């Protein structure tokens, strides 16, 4: 029976030491949450009228007379991402037997509009917050007689928009937009959209002063505009070791806590990441393969590297995805080849590049300290104590069995 006790004790010690090795394997870990938001196409139309040298809001005149020209300016504005627009003008009258207004009665349509079929197509991309006028006035035919008196007439305008990204109309065709299906738009309540835009340098640094992993900024997709169907979005992250010793860096992803809708979006986004031109992964963004830690190599003191990544947004995403969002966590970890004592709360000087961001990162770590090799020692000690108790209990049980 004593031999059995030794075997069980050996197994328990092995398990305890393995657990301790896991907790102590990485000296620091850094989580970066990257956000993906789907863009929106949103236009609005307002009507104005000339008054003197200025403009006022258009109001429907109560009466018109033959030969009269009415100032009416339909202005189309783009509230969101760049888009192509088109408009259809229809005419209505109370008495179906009487002549209605026609396109010939519309004046002031600029040469930037072309008529194809039922629609007027604007031949320039309408950028965010830009606007354009469809026409300037409506003329009442001077041939109308008393027969048209008291007839109510109407000019209705329907406007459509389609994303400029990954789409090019053919204005020489009878249908410049082809067979594109125009769907009802989904917009924010105020009709506006904030686009992420910038040229921020992305970096992960094993910092020599803080002796911790530091990311600048805290979202590596910050330079990417809101995604549109068919977009291929690219960027790069600089990896650096500024400590005085060699360190091995690791990378993986995490999607815990995401909703079913967010996971479905990640499943459809194609992702590619490479290190110094060597592809590390290519496939869906939700893949289990990405969740496994992979080494980015050993970085000597002062050595730098480069991670390049690419996101491909599905072309089939339609208005149902407008303004939807998801995110994924990138995890970086470091393993030092040589143990070195340091303080997790060491201040980082602002004289270094990204000093302010690093200082903010250190303050965050003070509130939420990461699990480092040194910080794991109390937990390892607790495991060892619990393990010792388990071994003692097993021995006592076996001794009790002998005594009986």
C-alpha positions in Angstrom: 0.0 0.0 0.0 2.9 2.3 0.7 3.9 2.0 -3.0 0.3 3.2 -4.1 0.7 6.2 -1.8 4.0 7.1 -3.5 2.4 6.8 -7.0 -0.6 9.0 -6.1 1.7 11.5 -4.4 3.8 11.6 -7.6 0.8 12.3 -9.8 -0.4 15.1 -7.5 3.0 16.8 -7.4 3.2 16.6 -11.2 -0.2 18.2 -11.6 0.7 20.9 -9.1 4.0 21.7 -10.8 2.3 21.8 -14.2 -0.3 24.3 -12.9 2.4 26.4 -11.4 4.3 26.4 -14.7 1.2 27.6 -16.6 0.7 30.5 -14.2 4.3 31.5 -14.3 5.0 30.9 -18.1 4.1 34.4 -19.2 5.6 37.5 -17.5 2.9 39.8 -18.9 -0.3 39.7 -21.0 -2.1 42.5 -23.0 -5.7 42.5 -24.3 -6.6 44.8 -27.2 -10.3 44.9 -28.1 -10.7 45.7 -31.8 -14.1 47.0 -33.1 -15.7 46.5 -36.5 -18.7 48.7 -37.4 -20.7 48.5 -40.6 -21.2 51.7 -42.5 -24.4 53.4 -43.5 -25.8 55.1 -46.6 -28.1 57.9 -45.6 -29.5 60.8 -47.6 -32.1 63.4 -46.9 -34.0 65.9 -49.1 -35.1 69.4 -48.3 -36.9 72.0 -50.4 -36.0 75.7 -50.7 -37.1 78.7 -52.7 -35.3 81.8 -53.9 -36.2 85.0 -52.2 -34.2 88.1 -53.2 -30.5 87.1 -53.0 -31.1 84.4 -50.4 -33.2 81.3 -49.9 -36.1 80.3 -47.7 -37.9 77.1 -46.9 -40.2 76.2 -49.8 -43.9 76.5 -49.2 -46.6 75.2 -51.6 -48.3 78.2 -53.3 -52.0 78.3 -52.8 -52.6 79.4 -56.4 -50.7 79.5 -59.6 -51.4 81.0 -63.0 -50.5 79.9 -66.6 -47.0 81.0 -67.5 -45.9 81.4 -63.9 -42.4 80.1 -62.8 -42.3 78.8 -59.3 -39.0 78.7 -57.4 -38.6 75.2 -56.0 -35.2 73.7 -55.2 -35.0 70.1 -54.0 -31.7 69.7 -52.3 -30.3 66.2 -51.6 -27.8 65.9 -48.8 -25.5 62.9 -47.9 -25.5 62.3 -44.1 -23.2 59.3 -44.1 -20.6 57.5 -46.2 -19.9 58.5 -49.8 -22.6 57.4 -52.2 -24.1 57.6 -55.7 -27.6 59.1 -55.9 -30.5 59.1 -58.4 -33.9 60.7 -58.4 -37.3 60.1 -60.1 -39.7 62.9 -60.7 -43.4 62.0 -61.0 -46.4 64.2 -61.7 -49.9 64.0 -60.4 -53.2 65.9 -60.9 -56.6 65.8 -59.5 -58.3 65.4 -62.8 -56.9 62.5 -64.8 -58.2 63.8 -68.1 -56.3 67.0 -67.9 -52.7 67.6 -69.0 -50.2 67.3 -66.2 -46.8 68.8 -65.7 -43.8 67.1 -67.5 -40.1 67.1 -67.4 -40.2 69.9 -69.9 -41.6 72.1 -67.1 -38.6 71.5 -64.9 -35.8 74.0 -65.1 -32.3 74.4 -63.7 -31.1 70.8 -63.9 -27.3 70.9 -64.1 -25.2 68.9 -66.5 -24.0 66.7 -63.6 -27.4 64.9 -63.9 -28.2 62.5 -66.7 -31.6 61.1 -67.6 -31.7 57.3 -68.1 -35.1 55.7 -68.2 -37.3 57.0 -65.4 -34.4 58.3 -63.3 -32.0 61.2 -63.2 -28.6 60.0 -62.2 -26.0 62.2 -60.5 -22.7 61.5 -62.2 -20.5 62.5 -59.2 -19.9 60.7 -55.9 -21.7 62.7 -53.2 -19.4 62.8 -50.2 -20.3 62.9 -46.5 -22.2 66.2 -45.6 -22.2 67.3 -49.3 -25.4 68.3 -51.0 -26.6 68.9 -54.6 -29.7 70.5 -56.1 -31.9 68.4 -58.4 -33.5 71.4 -60.1 -34.3 75.1 -59.6 -37.8 75.8 -60.7 -41.1 74.7 -62.2 -42.9 76.5 -65.0 -46.7 76.3 -65.3 -47.5 75.9 -69.1 -48.8 79.1 -70.6 -51.2 77.0 -72.7 -53.3 76.1 -69.7 -56.8 77.6 -69.8 -59.7 78.0 -67.5 -60.3 74.3 -67.9 -57.3 73.8 -65.5 -58.5 76.2 -63.0 -58.7 74.9 -59.4 -57.0 71.7 -60.4 -54.5 70.5 -57.7 -51.2 69.5 -59.2 -48.2 67.8 -57.5 -44.6 67.1 -58.2 -43.2 64.1 -56.3 -39.6 63.3 -55.9 -38.1 59.9 -55.0 -34.4 59.7 -54.2 -32.2 56.6 -53.9 -28.6 56.1 -52.8 -26.1 53.3 -53.2 -22.6 53.1 -51.6 -19.7 54.5 -53.6 -17.3 52.0 -52.1 -16.7 49.0 -54.4 -19.3 50.2 -56.9 -19.0 52.1 -60.2 -22.1 53.0 -62.3 -22.1 52.8 -66.1 -23.7 56.1 -67.2 -23.6 55.1 -70.9 -26.0 52.2 -70.1 -29.8 52.6 -70.0 -29.7 51.4 -66.4 -26.4 52.8 -64.9 -26.9 50.9 -61.6 -27.6 47.6 -63.3 -29.9 45.3 -61.5 -29.0 46.6 -58.0 -31.9 46.1 -55.6 -32.6 49.3 -53.6 -33.6 48.4 -50.0 -35.0 50.4 -47.2 -32.2 52.0 -45.2 -31.5 51.6 -41.5 -30.2 54.8 -40.0 -29.3 56.3 -36.6 -32.1 58.4 -35.2 -30.4 61.7 -36.0 -29.6 60.7 -39.5 -25.8 61.0 -39.1 -22.9 58.6 -38.9 -19.6 59.0 -37.3 -16.8 57.5 -39.4 -13.6 56.3 -37.9 -10.7 57.8 -39.8 -7.0 58.5 -39.1 -3.4 57.6 -39.5 -2.5 56.4 -36.1 0.7 54.3 -35.8 -0.2 51.0 -34.2 2.3 49.3 -31.9 2.8 46.7 -29.2 5.9 47.3 -27.1 7.5 45.2 -24.4 8.6 48.4 -22.6 12.0 48.7 -21.0 10.9 51.2 -18.3 7.5 49.7 -17.4 8.8 46.1 -18.1 5.3 45.5 -19.4 3.5 45.1 -22.8 2.0 48.4 -23.9 -0.4 48.9 -26.8 -0.9 52.2 -28.7 -3.8 52.9 -29.3 -6.3 50.7 -27.5 -8.1 49.7 -30.7 -6.0 48.4 -33.7 -8.9 48.9 -36.1 -9.0 52.6 -35.2 -7.6 53.7 -38.6 -10.3 51.7 -40.5 -13.4 53.6 -41.7 -16.8 52.0 -41.0 -16.8 48.9 -43.2 -18.9 48.7 -46.4 -19.8 45.6 -48.3 -16.8 44.4 -50.4 -14.3 46.5 -48.5 -10.7 45.2 -48.1 -9.3 47.0 -45.1 -5.5 46.8 -44.3 -3.2 48.0 -41.6 0.0 47.0 -39.7 1.2 46.8 -36.1 4.8 47.3 -35.1 6.1 44.9 -32.5 9.1 45.9 -30.4 11.2 44.8 -27.4 12.8 47.8 -25.7 13.9 45.9 -22.6 17.5 45.0 -22.0 17.0 41.2 -22.5 15.6 38.8 -25.0 11.9 38.0 -24.9 9.5 35.7 -26.8 6.2 37.3 -27.9 2.9 35.4 -28.5 -0.4 36.2 -30.2 -3.9 34.8 -30.1 -7.6 36.0 -30.2 -10.6 35.7 -27.9 -14.3 36.0 -28.6 -15.7 35.0 -25.2 -18.9 36.9 -24.2 -19.9 37.9 -27.8 -23.5 37.6 -28.8 -24.8 35.2 -31.5 -25.2 38.1 -33.8 -21.6 39.3 -33.2 -20.2 35.8 -33.7 -22.2 35.5 -37.0 -20.6 38.7 -38.2 -17.1 37.5 -37.2 -17.7 34.2 -39.0 -18.3 36.0 -42.3 -15.4 38.4 -42.2 -12.3 37.0 -43.9 -9.1 37.7 -42.0 -5.4 37.4 -42.9 -2.4 38.2 -40.7 1.2 37.9 -41.5 4.5 38.6 -39.8 7.3 40.2 -41.9 5.5 39.0 -45.1 5.0 35.4 -43.8 1.3 34.5 -43.5 0.4 33.3 -40.0 -3.3 32.8 -40.6 -5.9 33.1 -43.3 -9.6 32.4 -42.8 -12.7 33.3 -40.8 -12.2 35.8 -38.0 -14.0 33.5 -35.5 -11.8 30.4 -36.1 -10.8 28.3 -33.1 -7.3 28.2 -34.6 -6.8 31.9 -33.9 -7.6 31.3 -30.2 -4.5 29.2 -29.8 -1.4 31.1 -28.7 1.3 31.2 -31.3 4.8 32.4 -31.0 5.8 35.5 -32.9 9.5 34.6 -32.2 12.2 35.7 -29.8 13.0 39.4 -29.9 16.4 40.5 -28.8 16.8 43.7 -26.9 15.9 46.6 -29.3 14.6 44.3 -32.0 11.4 45.2 -33.9 9.0 43.3 -36.1 5.8 44.0 -38.1 2.4 42.4 -38.1 0.3 43.1 -41.2 -3.5 42.3 -41.2 -6.3 42.5 -43.6 -10.1 42.3 -43.2 -12.4 41.5 -46.1 -16.0 42.5 -45.6 -18.6 40.3 -47.4 -20.0 41.8 -50.6 -23.4 40.3 -49.8 -23.9 42.3 -46.7 -26.9 44.5 -47.3 -28.9 47.2 -45.4 -29.8 44.6 -42.8 -26.2 45.0 -41.6 -26.2 48.8 -41.6 -24.8 50.3 -38.4 -24.3 46.8 -36.8 -21.1 46.3 -34.7 -18.9 43.5 -33.5 -15.5 43.2 -31.9 -12.7 40.7 -31.2 -10.0 40.7 -28.6 -6.3 40.3 -29.7 -4.1 39.0 -26.9 -0.4 39.5 -26.8 1.8 37.8 -24.2 5.5 37.7 -23.4 7.8 35.2 -22.0 11.2 36.3 -20.8 14.2 34.1 -21.1 15.8 35.4 -18.0 13.9 36.2 -14.8 14.2 39.8 -13.8 12.7 41.6 -10.7 10.7 44.7 -11.5 7.8 46.7 -10.2 4.5 46.5 -12.1 3.8 50.1 -11.0 6.9 51.7 -12.3 6.2 55.1 -13.9 6.9 55.6 -17.6 8.5 58.9 -18.6 6.7 61.1 -21.1 9.9 61.8 -23.0 9.6 58.5 -24.9 7.4 58.0 -27.9 3.9 57.4 -26.9 4.7 58.4 -23.3 1.3 59.7 -22.5 -0.4 56.6 -23.8 2.0 54.4 -21.9 1.4 56.4 -18.7 -2.4 55.9 -19.1 -1.7 52.1 -19.7 0.3 51.9 -16.5 -2.5 53.6 -14.5 -5.0 51.1 -15.9 -2.8 48.2 -14.9 -2.7 49.6 -11.3 -6.4 49.3 -11.2 -6.5 45.9 -13.0 -3.0 44.3 -12.6 -2.2 41.7 -15.1 -1.1 38.2 -14.2 2.7 38.3 -14.4 5.3 35.7 -13.4 5.9 37.5 -10.0 2.2 38.2 -9.4 1.3 34.5 -9.8 3.4 33.4 -6.9 0.6 33.8 -4.2 -1.7 31.7 -6.4 0.9 29.1 -7.0 1.6 29.0 -3.3 -2.1 28.5 -2.6 -2.2 25.6 -5.1 0.8 24.0 -3.4 -0.8 24.3 0.0 -4.1 22.8 -1.3 -2.1 20.1 -3.0 -0.2 19.3 0.2 -3.5 19.0 2.0 -4.8 16.6 -0.6 -1.6 14.5 -0.4 -1.9 14.3 3.4 -5.5 13.4 3.2 -4.8 10.5 0.8 -2.0 9.2 3.0 -4.2 9.3 6.0 -7.0 7.5 4.1 -4.6 4.7 3.1 -3.2 4.4 6.6 -6.7 4.1 7.9 -7.3 1.3 5.5 -4.2 -0.5 6.7 -5.3 -0.1 10.3 -8.7 -1.6 9.6 
